[in-house]
Amino acid sequence: GHRFISEDQFLCSICLDLFTKPVSTPCGHNFCRRCLSQHWDTSAPCRCPLCNELFHIRPELRVNTAPKLKALKSCLVCLSSYCESHLQPHLSVPGLKSHQLMDCLCTMCALLEHQSHKFVSLKEEFDQRKASLQQQSRHMVKQRRKKIQELQSSVQLSQRAVDREKSTGLQAFSTLIESVQRSRERFIQELQEKHRHIQTQAEALIQQLKQEICELEQRSTEAEQLLRSEDHLHFLQHSRALTELEENLKETFTGEMKKVSKPKNKLLREQRFAVDLTLDTDTANVYLSVSNDLKQVHYTDQRMFLDSPQRFTYANILTKQSFSSETSLCFYLSSSNTLVWSNAQPNYSGKVDSVKNGMLAFSRGKCL
């Protein structure tokens, strides 16, 4: 029958691990060379760690070099030769049964006793196996280099995509900043123009008031002279003229102050209810041209958009924002392209109407 060797016979009884440079004691027990040397260095006299046999003289340790067992088969897949005991896994394990095994024969035996068998020389098998391994290694290296190129190409594509998105984003931010700066400049310019208009009206009113002051001073002199007069009829006739002049001056002053205050109140109302608009190109008439910042629109003779059910058939366009109100409010576009509320009742009917400097759509109670 087959001879099986227990795994415990290959374990050192000191470190309980496989033998490392195994040595034998005179009593026949095996240990690792290092384990046994350290054991005897720390204990005296020298005894066998397993059977405790006493050695009066420390034995000289030599590596146990028993002759190797003869190999029965060689595996062409594992590229190793095995003795009878180590060959058992190739005969019992399912994953190893498919490996091709071969016998090593001398030249004379192969020619005389195995003429009907397929055999190959060791050199031929070595060269063939070497070439196969080299080819497999080159193929694996080629695959990994190809994978590296694919990864590098992917990184380059990602970088180009990031650059495009960055360029688009920076351009959008630049356009937005320019639009804000233009709106800021228009706002400042309108304030300055309105201030100059108010200042001009105020200066004109001041000149008129100065002239009226001169007239009042002149009338005051006349009144003093009138008070010295002893003619009662003459006094009553001229005093009535002075009273009418005072009332006319009050009425004129009140009217001029209203003219000066009206632009100021209008400006405050526009600043309070002004809303930034964004035009909706999906509703624009095909002949309307909309600016890139969606703030300006003008009519053109060329078709700017494709036909769509959402588009107006007339030169109209809606804004993306909607504004609701419980009261009857309307709005209009100021010269700064901002939405301004007003209490004025519109004289228009229908859903859509044109307004100065742009097109707006509105209905009762809701601005679109």
C-alpha positions in Angstrom: 0.0 0.0 0.0 0.9 3.7 -0.2 3.0 5.1 2.7 1.6 8.4 4.1 3.7 10.7 6.3 2.0 12.6 9.1 2.3 16.4 9.0 3.3 16.4 12.7 6.6 14.7 11.8 7.6 17.9 10.0 6.9 20.2 13.0 9.5 21.3 15.5 8.4 20.5 19.1 10.0 23.7 20.4 8.5 26.4 18.0 5.7 24.2 16.8 6.4 25.3 13.2 7.8 23.6 10.1 11.5 22.7 10.4 14.0 25.3 9.5 17.4 23.7 8.9 16.4 20.6 10.8 19.0 18.8 13.0 18.9 15.5 15.0 20.0 14.8 18.5 21.9 11.5 19.4 18.6 10.2 20.8 17.0 10.5 17.3 14.7 13.5 17.8 14.5 16.4 15.3 14.5 20.1 16.0 15.2 23.4 14.2 18.9 24.2 14.5 18.2 27.7 15.9 15.6 26.5 18.4 17.8 23.7 19.8 20.9 26.0 20.0 18.9 28.7 21.9 17.5 26.0 24.3 20.9 24.6 25.2 22.4 28.1 25.5 19.9 28.9 28.3 19.9 25.6 30.1 22.6 23.4 31.5 23.4 20.5 31.4 22.3 19.7 27.8 19.2 17.5 27.6 16.8 16.5 24.8 13.8 18.9 24.9 11.5 16.0 24.0 12.7 12.9 26.0 14.9 14.8 28.5 17.9 12.5 27.8 21.1 13.9 29.4 24.2 14.7 27.3 27.3 15.2 29.4 29.1 16.7 26.4 27.2 19.1 24.1 26.6 17.3 20.8 27.8 18.8 17.6 24.7 19.7 15.5 24.6 18.9 11.8 21.9 19.6 9.3 19.7 16.6 8.7 20.3 15.7 5.0 18.4 12.6 4.3 18.2 11.5 0.7 15.3 12.9 -1.3 12.5 10.6 -2.4 12.4 9.6 -6.0 9.9 11.7 -8.1 7.2 9.6 -9.8 5.5 12.2 -12.0 6.1 15.7 -13.3 3.3 18.3 -13.8 3.5 20.3 -17.0 1.3 23.0 -15.5 2.9 23.4 -12.1 6.4 22.8 -13.6 7.4 20.6 -10.7 8.2 17.0 -10.0 6.5 15.1 -7.1 7.2 12.0 -5.1 4.5 9.5 -4.2 3.2 11.4 -1.2 3.3 14.9 -2.7 1.6 13.6 -5.9 -1.6 12.7 -4.1 -3.3 16.1 -4.4 -3.0 15.9 -8.2 -4.8 12.6 -8.0 -7.6 13.6 -5.6 -8.2 17.4 -5.8 -10.7 18.3 -8.6 -8.8 21.4 -9.6 -5.5 19.5 -10.0 -6.8 16.5 -11.8 -6.9 18.3 -15.1 -3.2 19.0 -15.0 -1.2 17.0 -17.5 1.3 14.6 -15.8 4.3 13.0 -17.4 6.9 10.4 -16.5 10.6 11.1 -16.7 12.4 8.3 -18.7 15.9 7.8 -19.7 16.8 7.7 -23.4 17.2 4.0 -23.6 13.9 3.2 -21.8 12.1 5.6 -24.1 13.5 3.9 -27.2 13.1 0.3 -26.1 10.0 0.1 -23.8 7.9 3.2 -24.7 7.9 3.4 -28.5 4.1 3.7 -28.6 4.0 6.5 -26.1 4.2 10.2 -26.8 7.3 11.6 -25.2 9.5 14.7 -25.6 12.9 15.6 -24.4 13.5 17.8 -21.4 15.2 20.4 -23.5 12.4 20.6 -26.0 9.8 20.9 -23.2 12.0 23.5 -21.5 12.3 25.6 -24.6 8.6 25.3 -25.4 7.6 26.2 -21.9 10.0 29.0 -21.8 8.7 30.5 -25.0 5.1 30.1 -23.8 5.9 31.9 -20.5 7.8 34.7 -22.4 4.9 35.2 -24.8 2.4 35.3 -21.9 4.5 37.8 -20.1 4.8 40.0 -23.1 1.1 39.8 -23.6 0.4 40.9 -20.0 2.9 43.8 -20.3 1.2 44.9 -23.5 -2.2 44.8 -22.0 -1.1 46.9 -19.0 0.6 49.4 -21.3 -2.6 49.7 -23.3 -4.6 50.2 -20.1 -2.1 53.0 -19.1 -2.7 54.7 -22.5 -6.5 54.4 -22.0 -6.2 56.0 -18.6 -4.0 58.8 -19.8 -6.4 59.4 -22.7 -9.3 59.5 -20.3 -7.4 62.0 -18.1 -6.7 64.2 -21.2 -10.4 64.1 -22.2 -11.5 65.0 -18.7 -9.0 68.0 -18.7 -10.3 69.2 -22.0 -13.9 69.0 -20.8 -13.0 70.9 -17.6 -11.3 73.6 -19.7 -14.4 73.9 -21.9 -16.7 74.2 -18.9 -14.3 76.7 -17.3 -14.2 78.8 -20.4 -18.0 78.8 -20.8 -18.5 79.6 -17.1 -16.0 82.5 -17.2 -17.6 83.9 -20.3 -21.0 83.7 -18.7 -19.7 85.4 -15.6 -18.0 88.1 -17.7 -21.3 88.7 -19.6 -23.2 88.9 -16.2 -20.6 91.3 -14.8 -20.8 93.5 -17.9 -24.6 93.5 -17.7 -24.5 94.5 -14.0 -22.0 97.3 -14.8 -24.1 98.6 -17.6 -27.2 98.6 -15.4 -25.2 100.4 -12.7 -24.0 103.0 -15.1 -27.6 103.5 -16.5 -28.9 103.8 -12.9 -26.3 106.4 -11.9 -26.9 108.3 -15.2 -30.7 108.4 -14.7 -30.2 109.6 -11.1 -27.9 112.4 -12.3 -30.3 113.4 -15.1 -33.2 113.5 -12.7 -31.1 115.5 -10.2 -30.1 118.0 -13.0 -33.8 118.3 -14.0 -34.9 118.9 -10.4 -32.0 121.4 -9.9 -33.0 123.3 -13.0 -36.6 123.5 -11.9 -35.5 124.6 -8.4 -33.2 127.3 -9.8 -36.0 128.6 -12.0 -38.3 128.7 -9.0 -35.7 130.5 -6.9 -35.3 133.2 -9.5 -39.1 133.6 -9.6 -39.3 133.8 -5.8 -36.5 136.4 -5.8 -38.4 138.4 -8.3 -41.5 138.1 -6.2 -39.6 139.2 -3.2 -38.5 142.3 -5.0 -42.2 143.0 -5.9 -43.2 142.3 -2.3 -40.6 144.8 -1.0 -41.8 147.3 -3.5 -45.4 146.7 -2.4 -44.3 147.0 1.2 -42.9 150.4 0.5 -46.2 151.3 -1.2 -48.2 150.0 1.8 -46.2 152.1 4.2 -46.9 155.2 2.1 -50.6 154.1 1.9 -50.8 153.9 5.7 -49.7 157.5 5.9 -52.5 158.6 3.6 -55.6 160.2 5.1 -57.8 159.3 2.1 -59.8 156.3 3.3 -61.2 155.4 -0.2 -57.7 155.4 -1.7 -56.5 153.1 1.2 -59.3 150.5 0.7 -58.8 150.3 -3.0 -55.0 149.7 -2.8 -55.2 147.3 0.2 -57.4 144.9 -1.8 -54.8 144.8 -4.5 -52.1 143.8 -2.0 -54.3 141.0 -0.6 -54.9 139.5 -4.1 -51.2 139.7 -4.8 -50.4 137.7 -1.6 -52.9 134.9 -2.5 -51.5 134.7 -6.1 -48.0 134.3 -4.7 -49.1 131.5 -2.3 -50.9 129.6 -5.2 -47.8 130.0 -7.5 -45.4 128.8 -4.8 -47.5 125.8 -3.9 -47.8 124.8 -7.6 -44.0 125.1 -8.2 -43.2 123.0 -5.1 -45.5 120.2 -6.4 -43.6 120.3 -9.7 -40.3 120.0 -7.9 -41.5 117.2 -5.6 -43.2 115.1 -8.3 -40.0 113.8 -10.0 -38.6 113.0 -6.6 -41.6 110.9 -5.6 -41.6 109.1 -9.0 -37.9 108.2 -8.6 -38.6 106.8 -5.1 -41.5 104.8 -6.3 -39.4 103.4 -9.2 -36.6 102.5 -6.9 -39.0 100.7 -4.5 -40.9 98.6 -7.0 -38.2 98.1 -9.7 -37.7 94.4 -10.6 -35.0 92.9 -12.9 -36.6 91.2 -15.9 -35.4 88.1 -17.9 -37.0 87.7 -21.3 -38.4 84.2 -22.2 -37.0 83.3 -25.7 -39.5 80.4 -25.9 -42.4 82.8 -26.3 -40.6 85.4 -28.6 -42.0 86.0 -32.0 -39.8 84.6 -34.7 -38.8 88.1 -35.9 -37.6 89.4 -32.5 -33.9 89.5 -31.7 -33.1 88.9 -28.0 -29.7 90.0 -26.5 -27.4 87.4 -24.9 -28.2 88.7 -21.4 -32.0 88.3 -22.1 -32.5 92.0 -21.2 -33.1 93.7 -24.6 -35.2 92.9 -27.6 -35.8 94.6 -30.9 -37.6 93.8 -34.2 -35.7 92.5 -37.2 -36.6 91.4 -40.8 -34.9 88.0 -40.4 -36.3 85.0 -38.7 -34.4 84.5 -35.4 -36.3 81.4 -34.1 -38.0 78.3 -35.3 -41.8 78.0 -35.2 -43.3 76.8 -31.9 -46.8 76.7 -30.4 -45.6 78.8 -27.5 -44.5 81.7 -29.7 -46.6 84.8 -30.4 -47.8 85.4 -33.9 -47.3 89.1 -33.4 -44.1 91.0 -32.3 -44.5 90.1 -28.6 -42.5 88.3 -25.9 -43.1 87.3 -22.3 -40.8 87.5 -19.4 -39.8 84.4 -17.3 -40.9 86.1 -14.1 -44.6 86.4 -13.2 -46.0 89.1 -10.8 -49.3 88.8 -8.9 -51.2 91.7 -7.2 -54.5 91.9 -5.4 -55.0 95.4 -6.6 -55.3 96.7 -10.2 -51.6 97.4 -10.8 -49.8 97.6 -14.1 -46.1 98.0 -15.0 -43.9 99.3 -17.7 -40.2 99.1 -18.8 -38.1 102.1 -17.8 -35.1 103.2 -19.8 -32.9 101.0 -17.5 -34.8 97.9 -18.6 -36.3 97.3 -15.2 -39.9 96.5 -14.3 -41.7 99.3 -12.5 -45.1 99.1 -10.8 -47.6 102.0 -11.2 -51.1 102.7 -9.9 -52.1 104.1 -13.3 -55.0 102.1 -14.9 -54.0 100.8 -18.4 -56.2 101.8 -21.2 -55.5 98.5 -23.1 -57.6 95.5 -23.5 -56.5 91.9 -24.3 -53.7 89.8 -23.0 -50.6 91.3 -24.7 -49.7 94.9 -25.5 -46.6 96.8 -26.5 -44.9 99.2 -24.1 -42.2 101.7 -24.8 -38.6 100.3 -24.9 -39.9 96.7 -25.1 -42.8 94.2 -25.2 -44.7 93.0 -22.2 -47.7 90.7 -21.7 -50.2 91.3 -18.9 -53.8 90.4 -17.8 -56.1 91.8 -15.1 -54.7 91.3 -11.6 -51.6 89.4 -12.8 -48.6 90.6 -14.8 -46.9 87.9 -16.9 
